[in-house]
Amino acid sequence: MTSDTVSSAAQKIPVRNAWYLLLYAWDMVQWRGKWMGSAEPGPDLLGLLARVLVDSTKGLIRNHLGRAHTQCRAVVSGIRGRIDFGESLRRLSFEEAKTYCRFPELTINTPKNRIIRSTLNRLRTDSRVFHARPEETAKLRHDIRNVVRAMEGVELAQIAPSAFSRLQLGRNDREYALPIAICTLIRRLQMPTEHSGDDMFTTLLRDEILFHDLFERFVRNFYSIRLKHHEVKRETLTWHDELGSERVPTMRTDITIIGKAPSARRLIIDTKYSIATLVATPHGGLKFKSENLYQIYAYLRTQEHLSHAHRVAEGMLLYPVTSEHVDETMSVQGHRIRVATVDLAAEWSEIETRLLGLVDAEVD
């Protein structure tokens, strides 16, 4: 698998589809109908993310930016909080009837607000932020400047990667979930690429869709939302070791779909981001990847002792289309196993129909 092959595959995915994939993967599908006017006419993902960040931040400002108590240290007249006697003596502040104190203060200068404002400030001067229509580009840049000014009181800072991993959003921070997720993606888009000439969109899709778990999370959340009469989850499986070894590892499915009807039919889907669905053999011809088949086979066979539904459970290997469409079913020792692809470059309605059709054929 070469980087050029991956890049070529990634570039085929339209911005509007990338937007849908991201929203499903983030559990934020309630926003799937928004900002599509910005996504449809232009090929630039960074421009779309900038527009979403601006508009969602405007909502935060209208509802008042989140505040938090922070420990401040300052020379004040009189006493505020706790006096730091050592620092007060060092600064000779007592001679001026002042004290150096430590005290809590409610402020908008919080980590999440710093991430948002600093990200917007970087976008303000980024020449790669554009829209297919020049007038929209000008409006976007104007809006970015206004939002940065409206957040005065929030420090501008260099945002380190650790800032995102340390950040924790509470139950009262629901409005921050989307802008923080957008900031995370924008930071990844602005990181240096491995090869000169890689565009930002390709880099995002290579890192987020093809080489990480976005495709898996998208498919799982899509089915969780769209299949009303099924339970959709990740499932931890154990080997049926009759001798009880403590060293037997557990397995975890990408997606397990269980029907809520009395039959409780089971389907295990393993998503694969591999560029090649089929591999060439030494003797010629293309075959399914054996390691992928072994994995789904183990998921199915090791659970047969649990129930009749487990003994007839079905499996699926699901790949994004790259060079070829595949849709074949086999029957192995009482288990149907399907190998299929979904074309992420197709119209979104076709993607939805395809995914629902795959599950309908296997489960309903």
C-alpha positions as CSV (number, residue, x, y, z in Angstrom):
1,M,0.0,0.0,0.0
2,T,1.6,3.2,-1.1
3,S,0.9,6.8,0.1
4,D,0.0,7.8,-3.5
5,T,-2.6,5.1,-3.6
6,V,-4.1,6.2,-0.3
7,S,-4.1,9.8,-1.4
8,S,-5.7,9.0,-4.7
9,A,-8.5,7.1,-2.9
10,A,-9.0,9.9,-0.3
11,Q,-9.3,12.6,-3.0
12,K,-12.4,10.9,-4.4
13,I,-14.4,11.5,-1.3
14,P,-16.4,14.8,-1.7
15,V,-16.3,17.4,1.1
16,R,-20.1,17.0,1.8
17,N,-19.6,13.3,2.4
18,A,-16.6,13.9,4.6
19,W,-18.8,16.3,6.6
20,Y,-21.5,13.6,7.1
21,L,-18.9,11.0,8.0
22,L,-17.4,13.3,10.7
23,L,-20.7,14.2,12.2
24,Y,-21.8,10.6,12.5
25,A,-18.5,9.6,14.0
26,W,-18.7,12.4,16.5
27,D,-22.2,11.5,17.6
28,M,-23.3,14.9,16.3
29,V,-25.6,13.9,13.5
30,Q,-28.2,16.5,14.6
31,W,-26.1,19.0,12.6
32,R,-26.0,16.9,9.4
33,G,-28.4,19.3,7.6
34,K,-26.5,22.5,8.5
35,W,-23.7,24.2,6.5
36,M,-24.4,22.0,3.5
37,G,-24.7,25.2,1.4
38,S,-21.0,25.8,2.3
39,A,-20.0,22.3,1.5
40,E,-21.8,21.8,-1.8
41,P,-20.1,24.4,-4.1
42,G,-16.5,24.3,-2.9
43,P,-13.8,21.6,-2.6
44,D,-12.1,23.2,0.3
45,L,-12.6,21.3,3.6
46,L,-10.7,23.9,5.7
47,G,-13.0,26.6,4.5
48,L,-16.0,24.6,5.5
49,L,-14.6,23.8,8.9
50,A,-13.8,27.5,9.4
51,R,-17.4,28.5,8.6
52,V,-18.7,25.9,11.0
53,L,-16.3,27.0,13.8
54,V,-17.3,30.7,13.3
55,D,-21.1,30.0,13.3
56,S,-20.9,27.7,16.3
57,T,-18.7,30.1,18.2
58,K,-21.2,32.9,17.5
59,G,-23.8,30.7,19.3
60,L,-21.5,30.4,22.3
61,I,-21.0,34.1,22.5
62,R,-24.7,34.8,22.2
63,N,-25.3,32.4,25.1
64,H,-22.3,33.8,27.0
65,L,-19.0,32.1,26.9
66,G,-18.3,29.5,29.5
67,R,-16.6,30.7,32.6
68,A,-14.5,28.9,35.3
69,H,-12.7,29.8,38.5
70,T,-9.0,30.2,38.2
71,Q,-6.3,30.9,40.7
72,C,-4.9,34.4,40.2
73,R,-1.8,36.0,41.7
74,A,-1.5,39.8,41.8
75,V,-0.6,42.8,43.9
76,V,-3.8,44.4,45.2
77,S,-4.8,47.2,47.5
78,G,-5.9,45.7,50.8
79,I,-6.4,42.0,51.0
80,R,-8.0,39.6,48.6
81,G,-8.1,35.9,49.2
82,R,-4.8,34.7,50.8
83,I,-1.8,36.9,51.3
84,D,1.5,35.5,50.0
85,F,3.7,37.0,52.7
86,G,7.0,35.9,51.2
87,E,6.2,37.5,47.8
88,S,4.7,40.6,49.4
89,L,8.0,41.2,51.4
90,R,10.1,40.5,48.3
91,R,8.1,43.1,46.3
92,L,8.0,45.6,49.2
93,S,4.3,45.9,48.6
94,F,3.5,46.4,52.3
95,E,5.3,49.8,52.2
96,E,2.7,50.9,49.6
97,A,-0.2,49.6,51.6
98,K,-0.6,46.7,49.1
99,T,-0.4,42.9,49.3
100,Y,0.5,40.2,46.9
101,C,-2.4,37.8,47.1
102,R,-3.7,34.5,45.7
103,F,-7.4,34.5,45.0
104,P,-10.0,32.7,42.8
105,E,-11.5,34.6,40.0
106,L,-14.3,33.8,37.6
107,T,-13.0,34.2,34.1
108,I,-13.8,33.4,30.4
109,N,-10.0,32.8,29.9
110,T,-10.6,29.0,30.1
111,P,-8.7,26.3,28.2
112,K,-11.6,25.6,25.9
113,N,-12.1,29.3,25.0
114,R,-8.4,29.7,24.4
115,I,-8.4,26.8,22.0
116,I,-11.3,28.2,20.0
117,R,-10.0,31.8,19.9
118,S,-6.4,30.8,19.1
119,T,-7.6,28.5,16.3
120,L,-9.8,31.2,14.8
121,N,-6.9,33.7,15.0
122,R,-4.7,31.3,13.0
123,L,-7.4,30.9,10.4
124,R,-7.7,34.7,10.1
125,T,-4.4,34.9,8.3
126,D,-4.4,31.4,6.6
127,S,-4.5,31.9,2.8
128,R,-5.8,28.3,2.4
129,V,-9.2,29.3,3.9
130,F,-11.4,29.9,0.9
131,H,-14.8,29.3,-0.6
132,A,-15.7,28.6,-4.2
133,R,-17.5,31.9,-4.4
134,P,-15.1,34.9,-3.7
135,E,-17.8,36.9,-1.9
136,E,-18.3,34.0,0.5
137,T,-14.5,34.0,1.1
138,A,-14.6,37.7,2.0
139,K,-17.6,37.3,4.3
140,L,-15.9,34.3,6.0
141,R,-12.8,36.2,6.7
142,H,-14.8,39.2,8.0
143,D,-16.7,36.9,10.3
144,I,-13.6,35.3,11.6
145,R,-12.1,38.7,12.5
146,N,-15.3,39.8,14.3
147,V,-15.5,36.6,16.4
148,V,-11.8,36.9,17.4
149,R,-12.5,40.5,18.6
150,A,-15.7,39.5,20.4
151,M,-13.6,37.0,22.4
152,E,-11.4,39.7,23.8
153,G,-10.4,38.7,27.4
154,V,-9.4,35.2,26.2
155,E,-5.7,34.8,25.8
156,L,-4.2,33.9,22.4
157,A,-1.8,31.0,22.8
158,Q,0.1,28.4,20.9
159,I,-2.1,25.3,21.4
160,A,0.0,22.2,22.1
161,P,-1.4,18.7,21.2
162,S,-1.6,17.9,24.9
163,A,-4.2,20.8,25.3
164,F,-6.8,18.7,23.5
165,S,-6.1,15.5,25.4
166,R,-6.3,17.3,28.7
167,L,-9.5,19.1,27.9
168,Q,-12.6,17.5,29.5
169,L,-16.1,18.7,28.6
170,G,-18.8,18.3,31.3
171,R,-22.5,17.8,30.9
172,N,-23.0,21.6,30.8
173,D,-20.6,22.0,27.9
174,R,-22.7,20.4,25.1
175,E,-22.5,23.6,23.1
176,Y,-18.7,23.3,23.1
177,A,-18.6,19.8,21.7
178,L,-18.9,20.8,18.0
179,P,-16.4,23.8,18.0
180,I,-13.8,21.8,20.0
181,A,-14.1,18.9,17.6
182,I,-13.7,21.3,14.7
183,C,-10.6,22.8,16.4
184,T,-9.1,19.4,16.7
185,L,-9.6,18.6,13.0
186,I,-8.3,22.1,12.0
187,R,-5.1,21.5,14.0
188,R,-4.5,18.2,12.2
189,L,-5.1,19.9,8.9
190,Q,-2.5,22.5,9.7
191,M,0.1,20.1,10.8
192,P,3.0,19.5,8.3
193,T,2.3,16.6,5.9
194,E,4.6,13.7,5.3
195,H,5.2,14.5,1.6
196,S,5.4,17.8,-0.1
197,G,2.4,18.4,-2.4
198,D,-0.1,16.5,-0.2
199,D,-3.1,18.8,0.1
200,M,-4.9,19.2,3.5
201,F,-8.0,17.4,2.5
202,T,-6.1,14.3,1.4
203,T,-4.1,14.4,4.7
204,L,-7.3,14.6,6.8
205,L,-8.9,11.7,5.0
206,R,-5.8,9.6,5.1
207,D,-5.3,10.1,8.8
208,E,-8.9,10.3,9.9
209,I,-10.9,8.0,7.6
210,L,-8.5,5.5,6.1
211,F,-5.8,4.9,8.8
212,H,-7.7,5.4,12.0
213,D,-11.1,4.6,13.5
214,L,-13.3,7.2,11.9
215,F,-14.8,4.8,9.3
216,E,-15.6,2.3,12.1
217,R,-17.2,4.9,14.3
218,F,-19.2,6.3,11.4
219,V,-20.6,2.9,10.4
220,R,-21.4,2.0,14.0
221,N,-23.1,5.3,14.8
222,F,-25.0,5.3,11.5
223,Y,-26.5,1.9,12.3
224,S,-27.2,2.9,15.9
225,I,-29.2,5.9,14.8
226,R,-30.9,4.4,11.8
227,L,-31.8,0.9,13.1
228,K,-34.6,1.5,15.5
229,H,-35.4,-2.2,16.2
230,H,-31.9,-3.4,16.8
231,E,-29.2,-3.0,19.5
232,V,-26.0,-1.7,18.0
233,K,-22.8,-1.8,20.1
234,R,-19.2,-2.9,20.4
235,E,-19.0,-6.2,22.1
236,T,-16.3,-7.9,24.1
237,L,-15.9,-11.6,23.3
238,T,-14.1,-14.3,25.2
239,W,-12.7,-17.6,24.0
240,H,-14.5,-20.6,25.2
241,D,-11.6,-22.2,27.0
242,E,-12.8,-25.3,28.9
243,L,-9.5,-25.5,30.8
244,G,-9.8,-21.9,32.1
245,S,-6.4,-20.5,31.2
246,E,-5.9,-17.0,32.6
247,R,-3.8,-16.0,29.5
248,V,-6.6,-16.3,26.9
249,P,-7.1,-12.9,25.4
250,T,-10.4,-11.2,24.9
251,M,-11.7,-9.9,21.5
252,R,-13.7,-6.8,20.7
253,T,-16.0,-6.4,17.8
254,D,-16.2,-3.2,15.7
255,I,-20.0,-3.5,15.4
256,T,-22.5,-6.0,16.8
257,I,-26.1,-5.7,15.6
258,I,-28.7,-7.7,17.6
259,G,-32.3,-7.9,16.5
260,K,-34.8,-7.1,19.3
261,A,-37.3,-9.6,17.9
262,P,-37.6,-13.0,19.7
263,S,-35.2,-14.6,17.2
264,A,-32.5,-12.0,18.2
265,R,-30.5,-12.6,15.0
266,R,-26.9,-11.5,15.3
267,L,-24.6,-9.8,12.8
268,I,-21.0,-8.9,13.5
269,I,-19.4,-6.3,11.2
270,D,-15.7,-5.8,11.1
271,T,-14.8,-2.5,9.3
272,K,-11.5,-2.4,7.4
273,Y,-9.8,0.7,6.1
274,S,-7.4,-1.3,3.9
275,I,-6.9,0.2,0.4
276,A,-7.1,-3.3,-1.2
277,T,-10.1,-5.5,-0.5
278,L,-8.5,-8.3,-2.5
279,V,-4.9,-9.5,-2.7
280,A,-3.0,-11.2,-5.4
281,T,-1.9,-14.8,-4.8
282,P,1.5,-16.4,-5.8
283,H,-0.4,-18.6,-8.3
284,G,-2.4,-15.7,-9.9
285,G,-5.9,-14.4,-9.2
286,L,-7.3,-12.2,-6.5
287,K,-8.5,-13.5,-3.2
288,F,-10.0,-12.2,0.0
289,K,-7.5,-11.3,2.7
290,S,-7.1,-14.3,4.8
291,E,-6.2,-12.5,8.1
292,N,-9.5,-10.5,7.9
293,L,-11.5,-13.7,7.3
294,Y,-9.7,-15.4,10.2
295,Q,-10.7,-12.6,12.5
296,I,-14.4,-12.6,11.6
297,Y,-14.3,-16.4,11.7
298,A,-13.0,-16.4,15.3
299,Y,-15.7,-13.9,16.4
300,L,-18.4,-16.3,15.1
301,R,-17.0,-19.7,16.0
302,T,-15.8,-19.0,19.5
303,Q,-19.3,-17.9,20.7
304,E,-21.3,-20.8,19.4
305,H,-21.7,-22.4,22.9
306,L,-23.8,-19.4,24.1
307,S,-27.1,-19.8,22.3
308,H,-28.8,-20.8,19.0
309,A,-28.5,-17.2,17.8
310,H,-24.8,-17.4,18.3
311,R,-24.5,-20.7,16.5
312,V,-26.1,-19.1,13.4
313,A,-24.7,-15.6,13.8
314,E,-23.6,-13.9,10.6
315,G,-20.5,-11.8,9.9
316,M,-19.5,-9.1,7.5
317,L,-16.2,-7.5,6.4
318,L,-17.0,-4.0,5.3
319,Y,-14.4,-1.9,3.3
320,P,-14.6,1.5,1.7
321,V,-14.4,1.2,-2.1
322,T,-11.0,2.1,-3.5
323,S,-10.3,0.3,-6.7
324,E,-13.0,-2.3,-7.0
325,H,-16.6,-3.0,-5.8
326,V,-17.0,-6.3,-3.9
327,D,-20.1,-8.0,-2.6
328,E,-19.9,-11.7,-2.1
329,T,-21.3,-14.1,0.5
330,M,-20.0,-17.4,1.7
331,S,-21.3,-20.0,4.1
332,V,-18.7,-21.5,6.5
333,Q,-19.7,-24.1,9.0
334,G,-23.2,-22.7,9.5
335,H,-22.2,-19.0,9.4
336,R,-22.9,-16.7,6.5
337,I,-20.0,-14.3,6.0
338,R,-20.3,-11.4,3.6
339,V,-17.5,-9.3,2.2
340,A,-18.8,-6.0,0.9
341,T,-17.7,-2.4,0.0
342,V,-19.4,1.0,0.3
343,D,-18.4,3.8,-2.1
344,L,-17.8,6.9,0.0
345,A,-17.6,9.0,-3.1
346,A,-21.1,8.2,-4.2
347,E,-24.1,10.5,-3.5
348,W,-24.9,10.5,0.2
349,S,-28.4,9.1,-0.4
350,E,-26.7,6.2,-2.2
351,I,-24.3,5.6,0.7
352,E,-27.2,5.5,3.1
353,T,-29.2,3.1,0.9
354,R,-26.2,0.9,0.5
355,L,-25.5,0.6,4.2
356,L,-29.1,0.0,5.1
357,G,-29.4,-2.6,2.3
358,L,-26.4,-4.5,3.6
359,V,-28.0,-4.8,7.0
360,D,-31.5,-5.5,5.8
361,A,-30.2,-8.4,3.7
362,E,-28.4,-9.8,6.7
363,V,-30.5,-9.1,9.7
364,D,-34.1,-8.2,8.9
